[in-house]
């Protein structure tokens, strides 16, 4: 049997013989003892822990203290036996005898997000790698240069959307730091917006004459409950809001719930329809304090994209939450929907806006 040194886990004693074990356990006589006793075995610098299970309880001096010894000796024997088997395995390896192969059970196939390749193993498309050479990811661009590069990097088969992404110094979990507003893009969005209107009475005819695609009252509410979602914006008159409240769980997650801050709850329905048809865009800060705003299409002229981008910057600046303290703008980027991002110089961006005002 291989020799080993043992230590009781609750003390720093190193035990190497039966006599030392019996003498070292004397300190247990004056202290409460639990049912499990850890022993540490040390060999070749490797420490192992062995737990001793005792069926009797040892509480105070002179009661059942001798019953612990058989369990300690048994643990010593088991630990020495394990070390002896390891010695045999090491000797066999030294003589060149191969060890028995250990077969592991097959792992279950990963599903969902776990099955996706790691970020370091992902590869970009040839198109993306090619257009990525046009920009310097560490450089801050002025607005005209960024718009020009954005148009050059929009190389997909369809017309991409121009997007602005602003990281703001706000925490939307506080009510006074939430940002939700609208911006009217002077040059439009380049998209056809399908508008549905919830109203009743005389305003039904007003909405139809103003260009609404879908107009209805309680019948339209029932259709939405049944799964009808063939619209991009939903505008409601104030008298319909008590009935619209039942659609919160359906429209809320899709961002279609009428809201006064978004301009979709109004008594002047014709004006609201006209604004959204011409290019009014709703935006709000997500839970990380980032605002995502589409400001046109990549096939717009550089001048039109620049005008729309300045309008979005002005709207975010004007609607600054009252609870935002310190530096408001942290970073700003523009990109096409399938292209790499371009970092903007924030100071130059704000100054450019002020000069054009």
N, C-alpha and C positions, 0 to 999 in steps of 0.2 A: 504494500500500500504506500502510495506516495505521501510524503510528509508535507504538511501545510501549516500555516500560521493562521489563527483565528482571533477575531476581535469582537467583543460584545458591542453592539451598535450604540448603546447609550453611554459608553465610556470609551476611553482611548487606549485601553489595555490590549496588548497583543499576546495571544495565548498560543502556546505550541505544545503543551502536554496536558495529560489528564489532571495532574496535581494542580497546575496553574488554573485550570478551568474551575475546579472545586473551590480553590481559594478565592478566585475572582468573583464568584457568585455570592460571597458573604455580604456584599453591600446591598443585596436584594432583601435581606432580612428586616431591615428597618424602613423599607419603602414599599408602597403598594405596587403589586405586580399584575400585569394584564395577561391575557391568554396567549398572545403572540410575542415571540422573542426573536429579534433579528440577529443573526451572526454573520460576520464578514469573513470570507476566506481570501487569502492573498497568495498568489503564486506568479512568479515572473512579472511582477509589476501589475498584474490584472487582479482586481478586487471583485469578488462575487458576494451577493447577499443571500443568506439562507434564513428562512423564517421557521421558528420552532413553535409548534402548536401544543399548548399545555391544556389538558382537560380539567385540571384542578385550579382553584384560585388561591393565590398566595397573598396574604394581606399584611400580616404583622409578624414580628419576630417570634420564632418558635412554633409557628403553625404552618405545616405542610411545606416548609422551605426545602426539605430534602427531596420532595417529589419532583423538583425541577431538573435534578441532575440526570436521570435517565433520558430525558428528552434532549438535553444538551449533548450528551454522549452520542445519542442516535443521530443528531444532526451532524456531529463531527464525523461520524462514520460515513454518512451519506455523502458529505462534501468530499472526504478523502477518496471515496470510491469514484466520484465523478472526475476528480483530478487524475486518478490513476488511469482511467479510461482515456483521458486526453493525452497522457504520457505515451500510452500504447499507440495512439493515432499518430503522434508526432514521430515516434520511432519508425513506424511503418512508412511514413512519408520520407524520412531520411534514407531508408533503404530502397526507395524507388517504387514501392507498392502503391498503386493508385487507390484513392479512397472511393467508396461507393457513391455513385451519382445520386444527388438529391433531386427528386422530381417535385416541382411545385405545381399546385393546382392551376389550371388555366384561368386567366383573369377574364372577367366579364367585359364584353365590348362596351365602350363608352357611347353615350347617347347625348343628344342635345348640344349645349355649349361645350361640354367636356370633350366632345369628339372633334371640335374645331382645332386646327393646328395652332401651335404656340406662335406668339407674335414674332419671335426670332426665326421661325421656320417658314413664315409666310413670304410669298414672292409677289411683286407687283407686275402688272401687265407691261408689255413692251411699250404701249402707248404712254403709260404713266411714267415709266423710267425715262422715256425720251423727252417728254415735256418738262420733267422735273429738272432737267439740266438748264432750263431757261431762267431759273430763279436761284437766289441764295437764301437758304432758310434762316440764316443768322442776320440778314440785312433788313433794315427798316426802310420801306419805300414811301415816297410821297404819293399822293392820290393819283395824279395823271399817269405816272409810271406804273402803278399797281393796276390801274384799269387797262392800260395797254397790254400788260403781261397777261392779265386775266383773259382777254379776248384771244391772245395767241395760244393759250393753253387749253382752250375749249375745242377739243378735236374729236369729240364723239360724233356718231352718225346722226344724232338728234340735237336740237337746240338746247343747250344747257342753261340753267338758271344762275344768275349772278347773286351771290349770297354775301352778307356781312355778318360777322360774328364779333360781338363786343363782350369782353369780360369786365364786369363792373365790381366796384368795392362795396357790395351790398350782400346782406344775408336775408333772403326772402322768407325765412321762417318767422321773422318779426314783421308785424303788420305795417310798421312805418318804414320798412325797407323793401316793400314789394313794388315792382314796376310792371304796369300793364297799361298800354296806351295804343294809339293808332297813328299812322303817318300816311298822308296823301302824297303819293309819288307823282310829281309833275308830268313825267313822261309815261306813266302807266306801268303796269306789271308785265305786259305782253301775254297775258293769259285771259281766257274767257271765263268769267265768273258766273256761275249759276246761282241765282238768289231765290230763296223761299221766304215768304212773308206770312206770319201768323197774325191775323187781325179779324175784325168783324164789322158789320154795319156798312156805312158809307165808305170806309177806308179800303174796302175790298176793291172797289172800282178804281180808287186812286192808285193803289199798288199795281194793278194790272196796266193802267195807262202809263205808269212811270217806268215800265219795263221789267217788272218782276216775272220770273220764269214760273214760279209756283205760288199760288195764293190760296189760303184756306184758314179755317178756324178749328173747331173741335174735330172736324173730320180729318184734317191734316195731322192733328195731334195723335189721333188714333192710328193713322197710317205709319207715323214715326214709331209708335210703340210696337207695331207689327214688323218693323225692320226697314221701312222706307228711308233711304239716305241719299237720294239722287239730287243733292244740292251742295254748294260750297259755302254758302253763308245763310244763316237763318236770322231774319229780322222780325221782331215782335213789337206790337204796340203795348203801352203800359197796362191797359186793361186786360190783356191776355196773360200777363205774367203769373197770376195765381194758378192758372190752368197749366202753364208751361212748367211750373215747378216740378210736376210729376215726371218730367223728362230729364231731370238732372243726371240720373245714373246712366242714361243712354247718350245724351249729348255732351256731358261734361268731359269724359275721357277723350272724346274726339275733337274737343275745342270748338264745338258748335253751339254751346249754350249761350243764349242771348244775354248780354251784359251791358249796362249803361256806360261803363268805362270803355268798352270796345265800340260804342256807337251803334250797337245792334238792338238796343231798346230805346225807342224814340217815338214821339208823336208825329214827327215830320217824316213819314215813311218815304215819300218821293225823293226828298233830298238825300236820305241815307242810301237809297237804291242807286241814285246817280253817282254818289261818291264812291261806292264800292265798285260800280261798273267802270269808273274812270281810273281806279288804281289805288284805292284806300286799303291799307294793309294793317292788320292787327298784330301786335307783338307783345310778348311778356317775358320776363326773366325766369329761367328755369331754377331748380332748387340749388344749383351751384353758382347762381348770379351771372349767368351768361345769357345774352340776348341774341337770337338768330333771326335775321330779317332778310327776305328776298327783295332785291331792289331792281329787278329787270331781267332781261334775257341777254345771253352772250352775243346775239346778233344785233343788239342796239348799237348805236354809234357811241364813241367814247364820250362825247359831250353829253348825250342823254344819260348814260350810266353815271357820269360824274354828278350831274344835277340830282338824280335820284339818290345817290349815296350821300350827298350833302344834306338832303332833306331828312334822311334817316338819322344822321348824326345830330342834326338840330333837334329832332323830335325826342331822341334819347336824352339830350342835354336839358331840354325844357322840362321834361317830365321826371326830373331827378327826384327820387323819394326824399321826404323830409328827414328820414332817419339816417341817410347816407352821410358819413363823416369822413373827413380827410380826403385823400386822392380818390376821385370818383372813377376815372378811367384807368384800368389796369393794363389792358392790351386790346388791340383791334386787328382783325384780319378780314381779308376779302378773298373769295375764291369762286370758281365755277362749281357746279354741283358734282362734277366728277374729276375735278382738278386739284392740284396741291394749293395750299393756302399761302397767302402773301401777307407778311406782317407790315402794318402801317406805322408810320411815325406819328404818335398821338399828338405831340405838340404842333407839328406841321399840319395835321388834319384839323385841329381846332382853329388854328390861325387861318388856314385856308377858308374855313367856313366864315370866320369873322370878316375877312377881306371881301368875300363875295356877297355879304349881306347888304 
